[in-house]
Amino acid sequence: MKNEKYFFCYSGKLAYFLIEVKGLKYITKAKRYQDDIVFTLFEKDEQLKKALDEYDKLK
């Protein structure tokens, strides 16, 4: 799996914004086996980029 095609989101607040507010679909939610940190995996596309830019402006 190439990381440049995917966005690993480790922030629960950001994942909520992307999924619930912006309506984006995610590939999976999982835990890293090294340390049990939860992440949400998104495919990178223009819609995700716009949502991330919007989120950054809200912070």
C-alpha positions in Angstrom: 0.0 0.0 0.0 1.5 3.3 -1.1 1.1 6.1 1.4 0.9 8.9 -1.2 -2.5 7.5 -2.4 -3.9 7.3 1.1 -4.4 9.6 4.1 -4.1 8.1 7.5 -6.1 10.2 9.9 -5.1 9.8 13.6 -7.3 12.6 14.9 -10.8 11.6 16.1 -12.0 15.2 15.7 -10.7 15.5 12.1 -12.2 12.0 11.2 -15.6 13.2 12.6 -15.4 16.3 10.5 -14.5 14.5 7.3 -17.2 11.7 7.8 -20.1 13.4 9.6 -19.8 17.0 8.4 -18.3 16.7 4.9 -19.9 13.2 4.1 -16.6 11.6 3.0 -16.4 7.9 2.8 -13.5 6.1 4.4 -11.8 2.8 3.5 -11.4 1.4 7.0 -10.9 2.2 10.7 -8.2 0.2 12.4 -5.6 0.2 15.2 -1.9 0.2 14.6 -0.5 -3.0 15.9 2.6 -1.4 17.4 0.7 0.8 19.9 -3.1 0.4 19.4 -3.6 3.9 18.2 -6.8 4.2 16.1 -6.7 5.6 12.6 -9.2 6.2 9.8 -8.0 5.6 6.3 -9.1 7.7 3.4 -8.2 7.7 -0.3 -6.6 11.0 -1.3 -8.6 12.9 -3.8 -9.7 16.5 -4.6 -12.8 16.3 -2.3 -10.5 15.2 0.7 -8.0 18.0 -0.1 -10.8 20.6 -0.1 -12.2 19.3 3.2 -8.7 19.3 4.8 -8.2 22.9 3.7 -11.5 23.9 5.1 -10.8 22.1 8.4 -7.4 24.0 8.7 -9.2 27.3 8.3 -11.6 26.4 11.1 -8.9 25.7 13.6 
